[in-house]
């Protein structure tokens, strides 16, 4: 639920209204605007979860599991967690 809310917030904050005229949320969507929203959602959440955690103690696998993210999000999740 947190990921989906952050995803939709990312569309509002960083997306273009014209890009997403038809609403169809899917975690597996391949449109570039969806991928960008996925990445931004992870960055938003990771910033709040890990901002006070030293990098050596950050675990992106646990982060993915807690958000219910599929394994193909691994690269995006690793980057978001390590840059938080």
C-alpha positions in Angstrom: 0.0 0.0 0.0 2.8 2.5 0.9 4.5 1.8 -2.4 1.4 2.3 -4.5 0.6 5.6 -2.7 4.2 6.8 -3.2 4.0 5.7 -6.9 0.8 7.7 -7.5 2.3 10.7 -5.6 5.3 10.4 -8.0 3.0 10.8 -11.0 1.6 14.0 -9.5 4.9 15.5 -8.4 7.2 14.4 -11.3 4.9 13.2 -14.1 3.1 14.8 -17.0 -0.7 14.8 -17.0 -0.6 14.1 -20.8 1.5 10.9 -20.3 -1.1 9.2 -18.2 -4.5 10.0 -19.6 -5.7 6.4 -19.0 -5.3 5.1 -15.5 -4.2 1.5 -15.2 -1.9 0.8 -12.2 0.2 -2.3 -12.6 3.4 -3.0 -10.8 4.6 -4.7 -14.0 3.8 -1.9 -16.4 6.5 -1.2 -19.0 5.6 2.4 -20.0 8.5 4.8 -19.3 6.3 7.0 -17.1 5.4 4.0 -15.0 9.1 3.0 -14.5 9.9 6.6 -13.6 7.1 6.6 -11.0 8.3 3.3 -9.6 11.8 4.7 -9.2 10.7 7.9 -7.7 8.4 6.0 -5.3 11.3 4.0 -4.1 13.4 7.1 -3.6 10.6 8.8 -1.6 10.1 5.9 0.7 13.9 5.0 1.1 14.6 8.6 2.0 12.4 8.4 5.0 13.2 4.9 6.0 17.0 5.2 5.7 17.9 8.8 6.2 19.4 8.2 9.6 20.8 4.7 8.9 24.5 4.4 8.0 25.0 3.0 4.5 26.6 -0.2 5.8 23.4 -1.1 7.8 21.0 -0.6 4.9 19.4 -3.7 3.5 17.6 -3.2 0.2 16.3 -6.8 0.1 14.4 -6.3 3.4 13.2 -3.0 1.9 11.8 -4.8 -1.2 10.2 -7.5 0.9 8.5 -5.1 3.2 7.0 -3.3 0.2 6.1 -6.5 -1.6 8.2 -5.6 -4.6 9.1 -8.2 -7.3 12.7 -9.3 -7.8 13.1 -7.4 -11.1 12.9 -4.2 -9.0 16.2 -5.1 -7.3 18.5 -2.7 -9.2 16.1 0.2 -8.6 15.7 -0.7 -5.0 19.4 -1.0 -4.4 20.0 2.4 -5.9 17.2 4.1 -3.9 18.3 2.6 -0.6 22.0 3.4 -1.1 21.3 7.0 -2.2 18.8 7.7 0.5 
